[in-house]
Structures are given as structure tokens and as C-alpha cells.
Amino acid sequence: MPPASTGASTLTVAASTPSSPVTSVAPAPTATADRLEPGRPGYRRMSFALFAAGVATFALLYSTQALLPAVSASFGATAGQASWTVSAATGALALCVLPLSALSERFGRRQMMTGSLVVAVTIGLFVPFAPSLGWLIALRAVQGAALAGLPASAMAYLAEEVRPKALVAAIGLFVAGNSIGGMSGRILTGWIAQLWGWRAALGAVGLLAVACAVVFHFMIPRARHFTPGSLNPKALAKTVGGHLADPLLRRLYAIGALFMTVFGAVYTVIGYRLVEAPFSLPQGIVGSIFLVYLVGTVSSAAAGRLVGRLGRRGALYLAVSTTAAGLLLSLADQLAAVLLGLVLITAGFFAGHAVASSSVSRTATTGRAQASALYQSAYYLGSSAGGTLGAVAFHAGGWAGTVGLGLLAVLGVVSITLYGSRAARTERLRAAALVPVRN
């Protein structure tokens, strides 16, 4: 079984990127003796800092998701209208992540991540005072755009500063921070909204993000392998075009988008389902449902071990099978079955995301920030599409409609991976035919 997650012959082959988006960038250093890895000085600080950044990113980005029923009631909005408070943030992030990642090539990954956190946290302190749904959606869009500088820069920072063998585990820890942020933000907002309303809940998330930003600023090690360069739009377009021309990268981008479509649909709509009959749960309990994010923390952090045992393609098959089983199980009207379904969906999603995103970082040996940015764009466009389409499907067909949308996305992941496997076999056979036979 070849190691590539979608069936390509190898993950270490350089992406088809003839030049980087800067006028002068030194090639990636080949020496790894001074790079970070578990047990070495700075690795723990780096992991803790990026974990905190991941917590802040997901807590802010999805701060309204658990509050959608309350937001709908406050503004007299439908589920589809209220879902834009989430989709606007993720959509703006998807649109801005590529240009901001290009700026990180000039000004540095660490500086870009810090600036993104500062702006997003500042806006987060104004979000609770939005006078209307339109204003709330607009502020959330600006906040999502500000956060766009963090995910791709973080992936590029890790690819440059961490030893290749430790990269999957390091990215898994960053993704684990995302899951903790998503969980803590939703639980916090659920209980505070039940006691003091959704505006107070959003204010609490803003304060949590402030604390995480402070931790990140003082803990993140300086970059030792980053080489800045001057911005060059033509070279940027050439690099992006090269990445998009790479079949493996295209498949990884599509897999990330489809996984996130499932996740965005499920967690945007689940609150509406649980506050209605036959469950009729209060807002605080609905928020606590997001404790299942702890499963995502474990599965993303364990992605490196899964890849070691099953290969990247095998790990993806396991992730997608787990997600599909969770979707089907969540159709039951018993709360225990729904919760177990959410556990499986969450575990499958975070494992699949960690494998796909780390594969992008390893595949692109030049223009890594742009390769990661394209993945993040596809990933968050999937989130926006999933949130909005999931709400529409729920309005049209109930929870079964949302599950149907998720299963279509899962089928897409399977189809892409199978296609990649077939392409890899064809490539190996062609390569074997070109090798001369020695007597």
C-alpha cells in the first residue's frame, strides 16, 4: 500500500510549483538537526503556543454555532438566516486565507499569526453588542477574515520548524487545540446563554480568546528556518497555479472540503434538533453536548500513529467509515444513540482532517504557505457550504435531510480516494514498464 492518502505514489514528491510567490526565497533547508521534535528544547513551548492559538481560533470562529436557536429567537430569524453568523465567518476566512498567507511569506509566520489573533480578539469584544442580525453577520465576517492569517501560517510554520517525522503529530496537536476551542466555546456559550443570554455568552468567548492570545504571544518560539522575500503577485499566481495543477493536492483539497461539509452541517443544525421534541433540551445542556469534541482532540492527536499503522490512505478510509457510521446512528430518536453518533462523526472528521492537512504540508516542498492556504480555503468553504446547506436541508427534510447531505459528502471522499488509488496503480505500472530489464 503506497503511503499517499489519496493513492499517489509518494507524499514526499515536490508539488508542481515552479517558483514561490516571492522574488527571492532560499530553498527549504535540508539539515534537520536543529529542527524541533518531541523531547527537544522549544518543542513543548511551540506545541502549547499553537494549541492556545487553535483554541482561540475555533472558539471565535464558531462562537455563535451553539447559540443559533437563541439568535433566531432574538432576531425572529429562520435557521437558514441565523446560520449565516457562522457561514459568513468561515466564508470570509476561506476568501482571505490565501492573500494573508502570501503576506506571511514577506513578514513571517509568527508575525502573521500574532497579528491575526490580535485583530480577531479585538473584534470579538465588539460582537456581543451587535444591534441587529445584519450587523452581527457583518462583524462575524470581518472576524473570520482576520482569523484567516492564522491557519495556513501555522501549517507553514510547523512544516519549516519541525522535523518531517514529527510533522503529523505536531499538526495533530494544533488540530487538537481547534477541537478544544470548539468544545469549550460551545459549552461556555451554552450555559452562559441559559443564565444571562447569548450576548453575555459571546462576551465570555471574547475574554477566553484574549487569554489564549496572550499565552501564544509569550510562548511561541521565534522562527529559525524562515527566509523572507519580496511580494511578487505574478509569482504568487504561478505558485498557486502549480499547486492547483498537482493532482494529489487537488484531491487533498477536495477531501478537506468534503469532510468539513459534513462537520459544518451536523454541528450547525444539531442545536435546533436537540431543543425540539422528542429531546426538548435546555440551552445549557445543548452546549454541553459539545463535550464530544474531546474525542476529536484524541483522534487528531493520534493521527500520526494511525498513519504509521495503516498508511495515509488506510487512515482516511477508517476516518470516513467512522464518520458515515456516526451519521447513520444519529438518525435514531434516542438521545444516547444521537450522542454516540456525534462521537463517531467527530472522531472521524478530526482524524481525516489531520491526515489530509499534514499530507498537504509534506507534499508541497515549495510555496508551502500557499499550499496550506489553498487547503484552508477549501476546508472553510466546505464549512460555509455545510452550515448553510445543512440548515436548508434540515428545514426541508428534518434531521434526515441533514444526514443525507453528510452521506453525499462522505461518498465524495470515498470516490476521490478510490480514484487516487487507481491513479497510483497506473503510475506504478507505467514506471515499471520504463525500467529496463537486466540480464
C-alpha positions, 0 to 999 in steps of 0.5 A, spaced: 500 500 500 503 506 497 503 511 503 499 517 499 492 518 502 489 519 496 493 513 492 499 517 489 505 514 489 509 518 494 507 524 499 514 526 499 514 528 491 515 536 490 508 539 488 508 542 481 510 549 483 515 552 479 517 558 483 514 561 490 510 567 490 516 571 492 522 574 488 527 571 492 526 565 497 532 560 499 530 553 498 527 549 504 533 547 508 535 540 508 539 539 515 534 537 520 538 537 526 536 543 529 529 542 527 524 541 533 521 534 535 518 531 541 523 531 547 527 537 544 528 544 547 522 549 544 518 543 542 513 543 548 513 551 548 511 551 540 506 545 541 502 549 547 503 556 543 499 553 537 494 549 541 492 556 545 492 559 538 487 553 535 483 554 541 482 561 540 481 560 533 475 555 533 472 558 539 471 565 535 470 562 529 464 558 531 462 562 537 455 563 535 454 555 532 451 553 539 447 559 540 443 559 533 436 557 536 437 563 541 439 568 535 433 566 531 429 567 537 432 574 538 432 576 531 425 572 529 430 569 524 429 562 520 435 557 521 437 558 514 438 566 516 441 565 523 446 560 520 449 565 516 453 568 523 457 562 522 457 561 514 459 568 513 465 567 518 468 561 515 466 564 508 470 570 509 476 566 512 476 561 506 476 568 501 482 571 505 486 565 507 490 565 501 492 573 500 494 573 508 498 567 507 502 570 501 503 576 506 506 571 511 511 569 506 514 577 506 513 578 514 513 571 517 509 566 520 509 568 527 508 575 525 502 573 521 499 569 526 500 574 532 497 579 528 491 575 526 489 573 533 490 580 535 485 583 530 480 577 531 480 578 539 479 585 538 473 584 534 470 579 538 469 584 544 465 588 539 460 582 537 456 581 543 453 588 542 451 587 535 444 591 534 441 587 529 442 580 525 445 584 519 450 587 523 452 581 527 453 577 520 457 583 518 462 583 524 462 575 524 465 576 517 470 581 518 472 576 524 473 570 520 477 574 515 482 576 520 482 569 523 484 567 516 492 569 517 492 564 522 491 557 519 495 556 513 501 560 517 501 555 522 501 549 517 507 553 514 510 554 520 510 547 523 512 544 516 519 549 516 520 548 524 519 541 525 522 535 523 518 531 517 517 525 522 514 529 527 510 533 522 503 529 523 503 529 530 505 536 531 499 538 526 495 533 530 496 537 536 494 544 533 488 540 530 487 538 537 487 545 540 481 547 534 477 541 537 478 544 544 476 551 542 470 548 539 468 544 545 469 549 550 466 555 546 460 551 545 459 549 552 461 556 555 456 559 550 451 554 552 450 555 559 452 562 559 446 563 554 441 559 559 443 564 565 444 571 562 443 570 554 447 569 548 450 576 548 453 575 555 455 568 552 459 571 546 462 576 551 465 570 555 468 567 548 471 574 547 475 574 554 477 566 553 480 568 546 484 574 549 487 569 554 489 564 549 492 570 545 496 572 550 499 565 552 501 564 544 504 571 544 509 569 550 510 562 548 511 561 541 518 560 539 521 565 534 522 562 527 529 559 525 528 556 518 524 562 515 527 566 509 523 572 507 522 575 500 519 580 496 511 580 494 511 578 487 503 577 485 505 574 478 509 569 482 504 568 487 499 566 481 504 561 478 505 558 485 498 557 486 497 555 479 502 549 480 499 547 486 492 547 483 495 543 477 498 537 482 493 532 482 494 529 489 493 536 492 487 537 488 484 531 491 487 533 498 483 539 497 477 536 495 477 531 501 478 537 506 472 540 503 468 534 503 469 532 510 468 539 513 461 539 509 459 534 513 462 537 520 459 544 518 452 541 517 451 536 523 454 541 528 450 547 525 443 544 525 444 539 531 442 545 536 435 546 533 434 538 533 436 537 540 431 543 543 425 540 539 421 534 541 422 528 542 429 531 546 426 538 548 433 540 551 435 546 555 440 551 552 445 549 557 445 542 556 445 543 548 452 546 549 454 541 553 453 536 548 459 539 545 463 535 550 464 530 544 469 534 541 474 531 546 474 525 542 476 529 536 482 532 540 484 524 541 483 522 534 487 528 531 492 527 536 493 520 534 493 521 527 500 520 526 500 513 529 494 511 525 498 513 519 504 509 521 499 503 522 495 503 516 498 508 511 495 515 509 490 512 505 488 506 510 487 512 515 482 516 511 478 510 509 477 508 517 476 516 518 470 516 513 467 509 515 467 512 522 464 518 520 458 515 515 457 510 521 456 516 526 451 519 521 447 513 520 446 512 528 444 519 529 438 518 525 435 514 531 430 518 536 434 516 542 438 521 545 444 516 547 444 513 540 444 521 537 450 522 542 454 516 540 453 518 533 456 525 534 462 521 537 463 517 531 462 523 526 467 527 530 472 522 531 472 521 524 472 528 521 478 530 526 482 524 524 481 525 516 482 532 517 489 531 520 491 526 515 489 530 509 492 537 512 499 534 514 499 530 507 498 537 504 504 540 508 509 534 506 507 534 499 508 541 497 516 542 498 515 549 495 510 555 496 508 551 502 504 557 505 500 557 499 499 550 499 496 550 506 492 556 504 489 553 498 487 547 503 484 552 508 480 555 503 477 549 501 476 546 508 472 553 510 468 553 504 466 546 505 464 549 512 460 555 509 457 550 504 455 545 510 452 550 515 448 553 510 446 547 506 445 543 512 440 548 515 436 548 508 436 541 508 434 540 515 428 545 514 426 541 508 427 534 510 428 534 518 434 531 521 434 526 515 435 531 510 441 533 514 444 526 514 443 525 507 447 531 505 453 528 510 452 521 506 453 525 499 459 528 502 462 522 505 461 518 498 465 524 495 471 522 499 470 515 498 470 516 490 476 521 490 480 516 494 478 510 490 480 514 484 487 516 487 488 509 488 487 507 481 491 513 479 497 510 483 496 503 480 497 506 473 503 510 475 506 504 478 505 500 472 507 505 467 514 506 471 515 499 471 514 498 464 520 504 463 525 500 467 529 496 463 530 489 464 537 486 466 540 480 464 
